[in-house]
Amino acid sequence: MKSYRKELWFEIPTRRGFVNITRQVEDCVRASGVREGLALVNAMHITASVFINDDESGLHQDFERWLEGLAPHEPISVYLHNRTGEDNADAHLKRTIMGREVVVAITNGRLDFGPWEQIFYGEFDGRRRKRVLVKVIGE
Ligand code: ZN
């Protein structure tokens, strides 16, 4: 069995943002030489997500509004976690609902997606360097 590991680094200049990382994951699959297998892609931080959805106009703003409705960043004082002196309780909650990781099948050397599926990095407490792990296994 072949195995390949890579860390992708991101530094989002704003508190929140979404980045399409499909191309970078495809590069990992190519570099792995795996033709049949699985690719795991996970955020290595508890205030960031990796998820699959469409790269459609307006959708990321809709995610942003939906998440702010569920867990607004402010007022910071409503969160018990922020009594530690942090201000990112909302980011922990947003990460939980958007998910930690995705697993995508690799068939014939390519990510085996549905018609509109793409992989995104979701940042909820940015302005610092953070990592995504890509692990590819197979033959
Ligand atoms: Zn925290």
Backbone and ligand atoms as CSV (ligand in chain L), in Angstrom:
chain,resi,resn,atom,element,x,y,z
A,1,MET,N,N,0.837,-1.206,0.000
A,1,MET,CA,C,0.000,0.000,0.000
A,1,MET,C,C,0.871,1.255,0.000
A,2,LYS,N,N,0.475,2.239,-0.806
A,2,LYS,CA,C,1.171,3.528,-0.817
A,2,LYS,C,C,0.555,4.444,0.238
A,3,SER,N,N,1.386,5.345,0.743
A,3,SER,CA,C,0.926,6.311,1.735
A,3,SER,C,C,1.631,7.640,1.491
A,4,TYR,N,N,0.887,8.727,1.590
A,4,TYR,CA,C,1.428,10.061,1.312
A,4,TYR,C,C,0.838,11.030,2.328
A,5,ARG,N,N,1.689,11.925,2.844
A,5,ARG,CA,C,1.225,12.901,3.844
A,5,ARG,C,C,1.750,14.280,3.493
A,6,LYS,N,N,0.877,15.276,3.581
A,6,LYS,CA,C,1.329,16.647,3.346
A,6,LYS,C,C,0.523,17.616,4.203
A,7,GLU,N,N,1.189,18.640,4.695
A,7,GLU,CA,C,0.499,19.715,5.417
A,7,GLU,C,C,0.381,20.922,4.497
A,8,LEU,N,N,-0.830,21.440,4.370
A,8,LEU,CA,C,-1.077,22.668,3.608
A,8,LEU,C,C,-1.209,23.812,4.616
A,9,TRP,N,N,-0.491,24.904,4.377
A,9,TRP,CA,C,-0.500,26.032,5.324
A,9,TRP,C,C,-1.351,27.173,4.788
A,10,PHE,N,N,-2.071,27.813,5.689
A,10,PHE,CA,C,-2.914,28.946,5.317
A,10,PHE,C,C,-2.730,30.067,6.330
A,11,GLU,N,N,-2.781,31.301,5.833
A,11,GLU,CA,C,-2.873,32.455,6.736
A,11,GLU,C,C,-3.907,33.404,6.147
A,12,ILE,N,N,-5.138,33.265,6.641
A,12,ILE,CA,C,-6.243,34.087,6.149
A,12,ILE,C,C,-6.121,35.467,6.816
A,13,PRO,N,N,-6.115,36.546,6.033
A,13,PRO,CA,C,-5.862,37.880,6.605
A,13,PRO,C,C,-7.017,38.444,7.415
A,14,THR,N,N,-8.178,37.781,7.350
A,14,THR,CA,C,-9.354,38.237,8.101
A,14,THR,C,C,-9.721,37.182,9.139
A,15,ARG,N,N,-10.662,37.515,10.024
A,15,ARG,CA,C,-11.070,36.550,11.059
A,15,ARG,C,C,-11.692,35.310,10.420
A,16,ARG,N,N,-12.563,35.522,9.424
A,16,ARG,CA,C,-13.243,34.395,8.789
A,16,ARG,C,C,-13.051,34.429,7.276
A,17,GLY,N,N,-13.038,33.240,6.674
A,17,GLY,CA,C,-12.927,33.175,5.225
A,17,GLY,C,C,-13.000,31.736,4.746
A,18,PHE,N,N,-13.300,31.578,3.466
A,18,PHE,CA,C,-13.366,30.258,2.844
A,18,PHE,C,C,-12.401,30.230,1.661
A,19,VAL,N,N,-11.680,29.108,1.540
A,19,VAL,CA,C,-10.713,28.951,0.451
A,19,VAL,C,C,-10.972,27.619,-0.244
A,20,ASN,N,N,-11.071,27.654,-1.554
A,20,ASN,CA,C,-11.216,26.420,-2.333
A,20,ASN,C,C,-9.841,25.751,-2.421
A,21,ILE,N,N,-9.695,24.575,-1.832
A,21,ILE,CA,C,-8.396,23.884,-1.801
A,21,ILE,C,C,-8.400,22.633,-2.674
A,22,THR,N,N,-9.401,22.501,-3.541
A,22,THR,CA,C,-9.533,21.301,-4.382
A,22,THR,C,C,-8.268,21.046,-5.194
A,23,ARG,N,N,-7.745,22.108,-5.829
A,23,ARG,CA,C,-6.568,21.966,-6.677
A,23,ARG,C,C,-5.374,21.434,-5.882
A,24,GLN,N,N,-5.199,21.945,-4.655
A,24,GLN,CA,C,-4.069,21.508,-3.830
A,24,GLN,C,C,-4.199,20.038,-3.422
A,25,VAL,N,N,-5.443,19.617,-3.154
A,25,VAL,CA,C,-5.647,18.207,-2.799
A,25,VAL,C,C,-5.408,17.318,-4.028
A,26,GLU,N,N,-5.851,17.783,-5.195
A,26,GLU,CA,C,-5.581,17.035,-6.437
A,26,GLU,C,C,-4.077,16.887,-6.661
A,27,ASP,N,N,-3.320,17.946,-6.372
A,27,ASP,CA,C,-1.854,17.874,-6.498
A,27,ASP,C,C,-1.281,16.797,-5.578
A,28,CYS,N,N,-1.830,16.686,-4.369
A,28,CYS,CA,C,-1.372,15.662,-3.421
A,28,CYS,C,C,-1.651,14.263,-3.961
A,29,VAL,N,N,-2.852,14.080,-4.524
A,29,VAL,CA,C,-3.217,12.766,-5.072
A,29,VAL,C,C,-2.254,12.397,-6.201
A,30,ARG,N,N,-1.967,13.369,-7.068
A,30,ARG,CA,C,-1.033,13.137,-8.175
A,30,ARG,C,C,0.349,12.756,-7.630
A,31,ALA,N,N,0.819,13.513,-6.638
A,31,ALA,CA,C,2.153,13.263,-6.070
A,31,ALA,C,C,2.222,11.911,-5.363
A,32,SER,N,N,1.084,11.460,-4.829
A,32,SER,CA,C,1.080,10.193,-4.082
A,32,SER,C,C,1.254,8.996,-5.001
A,33,GLY,N,N,0.867,9.139,-6.262
A,33,GLY,CA,C,0.901,8.007,-7.187
A,33,GLY,C,C,-0.206,6.998,-6.955
A,34,VAL,N,N,-1.129,7.301,-6.021
A,34,VAL,CA,C,-2.226,6.374,-5.720
A,34,VAL,C,C,-3.263,6.429,-6.844
A,35,ARG,N,N,-3.674,5.272,-7.339
A,35,ARG,CA,C,-4.692,5.184,-8.394
A,35,ARG,C,C,-6.058,4.795,-7.818
A,36,GLU,N,N,-6.022,3.944,-6.776
A,36,GLU,CA,C,-7.252,3.480,-6.118
A,36,GLU,C,C,-7.051,3.594,-4.620
A,37,GLY,N,N,-7.857,4.436,-3.960
A,37,GLY,CA,C,-7.657,4.599,-2.519
A,37,GLY,C,C,-8.545,5.675,-1.946
A,38,LEU,N,N,-8.039,6.325,-0.890
A,38,LEU,CA,C,-8.805,7.346,-0.178
A,38,LEU,C,C,-7.910,8.531,0.155
A,39,ALA,N,N,-8.506,9.709,0.128
A,39,ALA,CA,C,-7.815,10.922,0.574
A,39,ALA,C,C,-8.569,11.497,1.763
A,40,LEU,N,N,-7.867,11.635,2.882
A,40,LEU,CA,C,-8.404,12.305,4.073
A,40,LEU,C,C,-7.853,13.728,4.072
A,41,VAL,N,N,-8.737,14.699,4.300
A,41,VAL,CA,C,-8.302,16.094,4.381
A,41,VAL,C,C,-8.917,16.678,5.646
A,42,ASN,N,N,-8.084,17.060,6.618
A,42,ASN,CA,C,-8.640,17.588,7.871
A,42,ASN,C,C,-7.924,18.843,8.351
A,43,ALA,N,N,-8.719,19.758,8.903
A,43,ALA,CA,C,-8.154,20.930,9.573
A,43,ALA,C,C,-7.453,20.452,10.840
A,44,MET,N,N,-6.250,20.985,11.096
A,44,MET,CA,C,-5.498,20.573,12.283
A,44,MET,C,C,-5.716,21.549,13.446
A,45,HIS,N,N,-6.740,22.371,13.333
A,45,HIS,CA,C,-7.025,23.398,14.349
A,45,HIS,C,C,-8.500,23.333,14.709
A,46,ILE,N,N,-8.810,23.657,15.968
A,46,ILE,CA,C,-10.173,23.497,16.471
A,46,ILE,C,C,-11.049,24.723,16.209
A,47,THR,N,N,-10.517,25.657,15.409
A,47,THR,CA,C,-11.305,26.824,15.013
A,47,THR,C,C,-11.299,26.983,13.491
A,48,ALA,N,N,-11.102,25.869,12.780
A,48,ALA,CA,C,-11.133,25.864,11.314
A,48,ALA,C,C,-11.741,24.546,10.855
A,49,SER,N,N,-12.301,24.550,9.646
A,49,SER,CA,C,-12.986,23.372,9.114
A,49,SER,C,C,-12.483,23.012,7.725
A,50,VAL,N,N,-12.716,21.764,7.358
A,50,VAL,CA,C,-12.621,21.346,5.964
A,50,VAL,C,C,-13.969,20.729,5.618
A,51,PHE,N,N,-14.552,21.190,4.521
A,51,PHE,CA,C,-15.875,20.672,4.136
A,51,PHE,C,C,-15.988,20.638,2.616
A,52,ILE,N,N,-16.992,19.916,2.152
A,52,ILE,CA,C,-17.247,19.825,0.714
A,52,ILE,C,C,-18.578,20.487,0.407
A,53,ASN,N,N,-18.543,21.364,-0.592
A,53,ASN,CA,C,-19.784,21.938,-1.101
A,53,ASN,C,C,-19.506,22.540,-2.469
A,54,ASP,N,N,-20.460,23.297,-2.968
A,54,ASP,CA,C,-20.341,23.908,-4.286
A,54,ASP,C,C,-19.577,25.225,-4.174
A,55,ASP,N,N,-18.939,25.655,-5.259
A,55,ASP,CA,C,-18.250,26.950,-5.303
A,55,ASP,C,C,-19.133,27.953,-6.043
A,56,GLU,N,N,-20.388,28.031,-5.616
A,56,GLU,CA,C,-21.396,28.792,-6.339
A,56,GLU,C,C,-21.493,30.217,-5.805
A,57,SER,N,N,-21.857,31.140,-6.676
A,57,SER,CA,C,-22.005,32.545,-6.309
A,57,SER,C,C,-22.988,32.715,-5.148
A,58,GLY,N,N,-22.580,33.475,-4.139
A,58,GLY,CA,C,-23.465,33.793,-3.021
A,58,GLY,C,C,-23.446,32.770,-1.905
A,59,LEU,N,N,-23.019,31.554,-2.203
A,59,LEU,CA,C,-23.130,30.490,-1.208
A,59,LEU,C,C,-22.239,30.745,0.015
A,60,HIS,N,N,-21.038,31.256,-0.224
A,60,HIS,CA,C,-20.143,31.491,0.920
A,60,HIS,C,C,-20.666,32.618,1.807
A,61,GLN,N,N,-21.258,33.637,1.204
A,61,GLN,CA,C,-21.887,34.687,2.014
A,61,GLN,C,C,-23.069,34.114,2.800
A,62,ASP,N,N,-23.797,33.172,2.187
A,62,ASP,CA,C,-24.914,32.533,2.893
A,62,ASP,C,C,-24.409,31.698,4.073
A,63,PHE,N,N,-23.318,30.956,3.869
A,63,PHE,CA,C,-22.720,30.213,4.991
A,63,PHE,C,C,-22.325,31.180,6.108
A,64,GLU,N,N,-21.673,32.282,5.718
A,64,GLU,CA,C,-21.210,33.272,6.693
A,64,GLU,C,C,-22.386,33.824,7.503
A,65,ARG,N,N,-23.477,34.170,6.828
A,65,ARG,CA,C,-24.638,34.723,7.525
A,65,ARG,C,C,-25.307,33.691,8.404
A,66,TRP,N,N,-25.400,32.468,7.906
A,66,TRP,CA,C,-26.027,31.371,8.663
A,66,TRP,C,C,-25.231,31.082,9.940
A,67,LEU,N,N,-23.906,31.020,9.798
A,67,LEU,CA,C,-23.046,30.727,10.957
A,67,LEU,C,C,-23.083,31.875,11.969
A,68,GLU,N,N,-23.104,33.109,11.479
A,68,GLU,CA,C,-23.182,34.250,12.398
A,68,GLU,C,C,-24.524,34.270,13.131
A,69,GLY,N,N,-25.570,33.764,12.472
A,69,GLY,CA,C,-26.865,33.651,13.138
A,69,GLY,C,C,-26.845,32.605,14.236
A,70,LEU,N,N,-26.166,31.495,13.980
A,70,LEU,CA,C,-26.102,30.403,14.961
A,70,LEU,C,C,-25.185,30.751,16.126
A,71,ALA,N,N,-24.020,31.303,15.807
A,71,ALA,CA,C,-22.994,31.573,16.817
A,71,ALA,C,C,-22.323,32.913,16.487
A,72,PRO,N,N,-22.997,34.019,16.790
A,72,PRO,CA,C,-22.418,35.326,16.454
A,72,PRO,C,C,-21.109,35.571,17.195
A,73,HIS,N,N,-20.160,36.239,16.516
A,73,HIS,CA,C,-18.876,36.524,17.172
A,73,HIS,C,C,-19.076,37.436,18.385
A,74,GLU,N,N,-19.972,38.411,18.211
A,74,GLU,CA,C,-20.214,39.381,19.290
A,74,GLU,C,C,-21.667,39.327,19.735
A,75,PRO,N,N,-21.990,39.652,20.979
A,75,PRO,CA,C,-21.046,40.096,22.012
A,75,PRO,C,C,-20.193,38.941,22.556
A,76,ILE,N,N,-18.906,39.203,22.639
A,76,ILE,CA,C,-17.934,38.209,23.092
A,76,ILE,C,C,-18.271,37.690,24.492
A,77,SER,N,N,-18.869,38.572,25.317
A,77,SER,CA,C,-19.103,38.235,26.731
A,77,SER,C,C,-20.185,37.187,26.945
A,78,VAL,N,N,-20.974,36.842,25.903
A,78,VAL,CA,C,-22.038,35.843,26.123
A,78,VAL,C,C,-21.475,34.423,26.213
A,79,TYR,N,N,-20.214,34.220,25.836
A,79,TYR,CA,C,-19.640,32.872,25.826
A,79,TYR,C,C,-18.786,32.626,27.073
A,80,LEU,N,N,-19.044,31.505,27.725
A,80,LEU,CA,C,-18.260,31.138,28.912
A,80,LEU,C,C,-16.789,30.940,28.557
A,81,HIS,N,N,-16.523,30.340,27.387
A,81,HIS,CA,C,-15.138,30.080,26.958
A,81,HIS,C,C,-14.318,31.365,26.913
A,82,ASN,N,N,-14.962,32.474,26.556
A,82,ASN,CA,C,-14.220,33.729,26.424
A,82,ASN,C,C,-13.811,34.323,27.770
A,83,ARG,N,N,-14.323,33.745,28.873
A,83,ARG,CA,C,-13.866,34.184,30.198
A,83,ARG,C,C,-12.414,33.797,30.444
A,84,THR,N,N,-11.879,32.891,29.586
A,84,THR,CA,C,-10.464,32.524,29.696
A,84,THR,C,C,-9.568,33.643,29.176
A,85,GLY,N,N,-10.189,34.683,28.575
A,85,GLY,CA,C,-9.400,35.752,27.968
A,85,GLY,C,C,-9.348,35.623,26.463
A,86,GLU,N,N,-9.831,34.481,25.933
A,86,GLU,CA,C,-9.921,34.323,24.479
A,86,GLU,C,C,-11.180,35.022,23.966
A,87,ASP,N,N,-11.240,35.186,22.643
A,87,ASP,CA,C,-12.432,35.787,22.047
A,87,ASP,C,C,-12.977,34.914,20.915
A,88,ASN,N,N,-12.632,33.619,20.957
A,88,ASN,CA,C,-12.947,32.800,19.782
A,88,ASN,C,C,-13.932,31.666,20.067
A,89,ALA,N,N,-14.764,31.805,21.093
A,89,ALA,CA,C,-15.738,30.743,21.382
A,89,ALA,C,C,-16.612,30.464,20.162
A,90,ASP,N,N,-17.020,31.528,19.474
A,90,ASP,CA,C,-17.865,31.341,18.287
A,90,ASP,C,C,-17.147,30.501,17.235
A,91,ALA,N,N,-15.832,30.673,17.119
A,91,ALA,CA,C,-15.057,29.934,16.115
A,91,ALA,C,C,-15.032,28.438,16.427
A,92,HIS,N,N,-14.943,28.079,17.722
A,92,HIS,CA,C,-15.020,26.662,18.102
A,92,HIS,C,C,-16.371,26.073,17.683
A,93,LEU,N,N,-17.444,26.831,17.902
A,93,LEU,CA,C,-18.785,26.341,17.568
A,93,LEU,C,C,-18.958,26.218,16.055
A,94,LYS,N,N,-18.478,27.243,15.317
A,94,LYS,CA,C,-18.599,27.217,13.858
A,94,LYS,C,C,-17.833,26.046,13.273
A,95,ARG,N,N,-16.649,25.793,13.809
A,95,ARG,CA,C,-15.852,24.655,13.338
A,95,ARG,C,C,-16.609,23.336,13.546
A,96,THR,N,N,-17.272,23.226,14.687
A,96,THR,CA,C,-17.957,21.974,14.991
A,96,THR,C,C,-19.079,21.711,13.991
A,97,ILE,N,N,-19.835,22.748,13.671
A,97,ILE,CA,C,-20.970,22.523,12.763
A,97,ILE,C,C,-20.522,22.350,11.312
A,98,MET,N,N,-19.423,22.973,10.916
A,98,MET,CA,C,-18.933,22.846,9.531
A,98,MET,C,C,-18.035,21.619,9.352
A,99,GLY,N,N,-17.586,21.034,10.436
A,99,GLY,CA,C,-16.887,19.763,10.364
A,99,GLY,C,C,-15.378,19.873,10.391
A,100,ARG,N,N,-14.760,18.773,10.776
A,100,ARG,CA,C,-13.301,18.708,10.882
A,100,ARG,C,C,-12.641,18.258,9.598
A,101,GLU,N,N,-13.259,17.236,8.917
A,101,GLU,CA,C,-12.550,16.610,7.806
A,101,GLU,C,C,-13.498,16.129,6.729
A,102,VAL,N,N,-12.891,15.794,5.579
A,102,VAL,CA,C,-13.605,15.076,4.536
A,102,VAL,C,C,-12.746,13.898,4.101
A,103,VAL,N,N,-13.399,12.870,3.605
A,103,VAL,CA,C,-12.726,11.720,3.002
A,103,VAL,C,C,-13.294,11.572,1.594
A,104,VAL,N,N,-12.405,11.528,0.614
A,104,VAL,CA,C,-12.842,11.434,-0.787
A,104,VAL,C,C,-12.224,10.187,-1.404
A,105,ALA,N,N,-13.022,9.428,-2.116
A,105,ALA,CA,C,-12.524,8.256,-2.830
A,105,ALA,C,C,-11.607,8.694,-3.970
A,106,ILE,N,N,-10.582,7.900,-4.213
A,106,ILE,CA,C,-9.715,8.101,-5.379
A,106,ILE,C,C,-9.957,6.932,-6.325
A,107,THR,N,N,-10.376,7.250,-7.518
A,107,THR,CA,C,-10.638,6.243,-8.538
A,107,THR,C,C,-9.859,6.604,-9.790
A,108,ASN,N,N,-9.085,5.664,-10.264
A,108,ASN,CA,C,-8.310,5.891,-11.488
A,108,ASN,C,C,-7.415,7.133,-11.366
A,109,GLY,N,N,-6.870,7.338,-10.167
A,109,GLY,CA,C,-5.912,8.414,-9.948
A,109,GLY,C,C,-6.508,9.789,-9.743
A,110,ARG,N,N,-7.858,9.857,-9.641
A,110,ARG,CA,C,-8.507,11.166,-9.488
A,110,ARG,C,C,-9.501,11.155,-8.332
A,111,LEU,N,N,-9.731,12.343,-7.752
A,111,LEU,CA,C,-10.763,12.484,-6.723
A,111,LEU,C,C,-12.120,12.184,-7.356
A,112,ASP,N,N,-12.848,11.268,-6.732
A,112,ASP,CA,C,-14.091,10.751,-7.315
A,112,ASP,C,C,-15.280,11.539,-6.759
A,113,PHE,N,N,-15.452,12.768,-7.261
A,113,PHE,CA,C,-16.471,13.697,-6.760
A,113,PHE,C,C,-17.819,13.504,-7.427
A,114,GLY,N,N,-18.863,13.948,-6.741
A,114,GLY,CA,C,-20.147,14.198,-7.378
A,114,GLY,C,C,-20.007,15.430,-8.260
A,115,PRO,N,N,-21.057,15.750,-9.050
A,115,PRO,CA,C,-20.924,16.766,-10.109
A,115,PRO,C,C,-20.426,18.143,-9.658
A,116,TRP,N,N,-20.814,18.629,-8.494
A,116,TRP,CA,C,-20.452,20.005,-8.096
A,116,TRP,C,C,-19.568,20.056,-6.870
A,117,GLU,N,N,-19.118,18.915,-6.415
A,117,GLU,CA,C,-18.379,18.878,-5.152
A,117,GLU,C,C,-16.978,19.484,-5.285
A,118,GLN,N,N,-16.643,20.334,-4.315
A,118,GLN,CA,C,-15.303,20.897,-4.199
A,118,GLN,C,C,-14.949,20.948,-2.713
A,119,ILE,N,N,-13.648,20.986,-2.440
A,119,ILE,CA,C,-13.183,20.956,-1.053
A,119,ILE,C,C,-12.796,22.371,-0.618
A,120,PHE,N,N,-13.265,22.752,0.566
A,120,PHE,CA,C,-12.986,24.089,1.088
A,120,PHE,C,C,-12.340,24.038,2.464
A,121,TYR,N,N,-11.466,25.014,2.682
A,121,TYR,CA,C,-10.963,25.320,4.018
A,121,TYR,C,C,-11.819,26.452,4.560
A,122,GLY,N,N,-12.376,26.257,5.740
A,122,GLY,CA,C,-13.179,27.294,6.388
A,122,GLY,C,C,-12.424,27.817,7.601
A,123,GLU,N,N,-12.139,29.088,7.572
A,123,GLU,CA,C,-11.417,29.734,8.686
A,123,GLU,C,C,-12.394,30.537,9.536
A,124,PHE,N,N,-12.326,30.342,10.855
A,124,PHE,CA,C,-13.230,31.061,11.758
A,124,PHE,C,C,-12.489,31.889,12.804
A,125,ASP,N,N,-11.173,31.776,12.824
A,125,ASP,CA,C,-10.359,32.597,13.740
A,125,ASP,C,C,-8.982,32.764,13.082
A,126,GLY,N,N,-8.956,33.578,12.050
A,126,GLY,CA,C,-7.776,33.666,11.188
A,126,GLY,C,C,-6.734,34.656,11.670
A,127,ARG,N,N,-5.998,35.202,10.714
A,127,ARG,CA,C,-4.923,36.171,10.951
A,127,ARG,C,C,-3.735,35.519,11.654
A,128,ARG,N,N,-3.594,34.188,11.441
A,128,ARG,CA,C,-2.416,33.457,11.909
A,128,ARG,C,C,-2.271,32.203,11.066
A,129,ARG,N,N,-1.050,31.651,11.062
A,129,ARG,CA,C,-0.768,30.495,10.231
A,129,ARG,C,C,-1.417,29.238,10.803
A,130,LYS,N,N,-2.128,28.510,9.944
A,130,LYS,CA,C,-2.796,27.285,10.372
A,130,LYS,C,C,-2.657,26.227,9.274
A,131,ARG,N,N,-2.856,24.970,9.680
A,131,ARG,CA,C,-2.544,23.844,8.787
A,131,ARG,C,C,-3.754,22.966,8.499
A,132,VAL,N,N,-3.677,22.349,7.325
A,132,VAL,CA,C,-4.596,21.278,6.919
A,132,VAL,C,C,-3.753,20.064,6.595
A,133,LEU,N,N,-4.150,18.920,7.109
A,133,LEU,CA,C,-3.448,17.662,6.818
A,133,LEU,C,C,-4.106,16.943,5.639
A,134,VAL,N,N,-3.298,16.504,4.714
A,134,VAL,CA,C,-3.775,15.654,3.623
A,134,VAL,C,C,-3.079,14.307,3.750
A,135,LYS,N,N,-3.858,13.243,3.848
A,135,LYS,CA,C,-3.296,11.892,3.924
A,135,LYS,C,C,-3.938,11.067,2.804
A,136,VAL,N,N,-3.100,10.504,1.968
A,136,VAL,CA,C,-3.580,9.698,0.846
A,136,VAL,C,C,-3.070,8.282,1.051
A,137,ILE,N,N,-3.984,7.309,0.980
A,137,ILE,CA,C,-3.573,5.903,1.084
A,137,ILE,C,C,-4.233,5.103,-0.040
A,138,GLY,N,N,-3.551,4.078,-0.461
A,138,GLY,CA,C,-4.119,3.218,-1.499
A,138,GLY,C,C,-3.025,2.556,-2.320
A,139,GLU,N,N,-3.416,2.156,-3.515
A,139,GLU,CA,C,-2.474,1.441,-4.377
A,139,GLU,C,C,-2.389,2.094,-5.739
L,1,ZN,ZN,ZN,-10.601,29.107,22.127
